[in-house]
Amino acid sequence: MHRGIQALFCLVFIAVSPITGFTEPLSGKQILEQVDRNLLPGDLEMYRKITNIEPDGRKKEFVLWFLRKDKDKVVTLFVSPASEAGRATLRLGDNMWLYIPNLGKPIRITSMQSVVGGVFNNADIMRLDYSVEYDVEGLDEDLGQYVLDLKARTGSVAYDRLKMWVLVNEMVPARIECYAATGMLIKTLHFKEVRDIGEGAVGPAVTETESPLYNGYKSVMISADLKKHVLPDEVFTLNYLSRVKDLR
């Protein structure tokens, strides 16, 4: 009799458990990897307009053509203003270069510098997947959003720690606070206007940032016209930077 009751219980559990709809909660690593897929879905090209806004309201705008391959190769080409057209940048992992036509050869740049001035630095503009550069050290929830505490894997990453608020349904960031190793807040990134930015890729079309280090200044980056584009490895080399403009 005891065995019969036990068997009946097992049958009931098997029948009912699928109906409950319980699913295994996502880990912090899984959430971060999904965020990466939504922000930069594979090999692609897209356009980014960066606007630097000064305290007195003056603005300076740049349009960049952004190319990405794998998780560690990024090229950007300056499209405008005319005075900057033809400049190009290359990122391979932690290494970055800027090509200026008049100089004739690429020069090394760092992640904390900025090729456009303003509050966005080179790491923001030529960003790799967050899961490539950071480990998840904490996961919480706040007002219906995931909150991830991220720690840089190496000392070469622009920010030692990030605190990322992630929209649960869209699985994209709403806000990221960027910290130095000392614990000082360097800047805050705000992600806005989640929509299709090209070929069904749904993500924040607008990123705004301000920093306590740049009081009164703000920078805005708009992403648009995303297209899946698989490019040969040759494009992501120092020797090719002078020819990137020929791909457009």
Secondary structure, 3 states (H helix, E strand, C coil): CHHHHHHHHHHHHHHHHHHHCCCCCCCHHHHHHHHHHHHCCCCEEEEEEEEEECCCCCEEEEEEEEEEECCCEEEEEEEECCCCCCCEEEEECCEEEEECCCCCCCEEECCCCCCCCCCCCHHHHCCCCHHHHEEEEEEEEECCEEEEEEEECCCCCCCCEEEEEEECCCCCEEEEEEECCCCCEEEEEEEEEEEECCCCCEEEEEEEEECCCCCCCEEEEEEEEEEECCCCHHHHCHHHHHHHHHHC
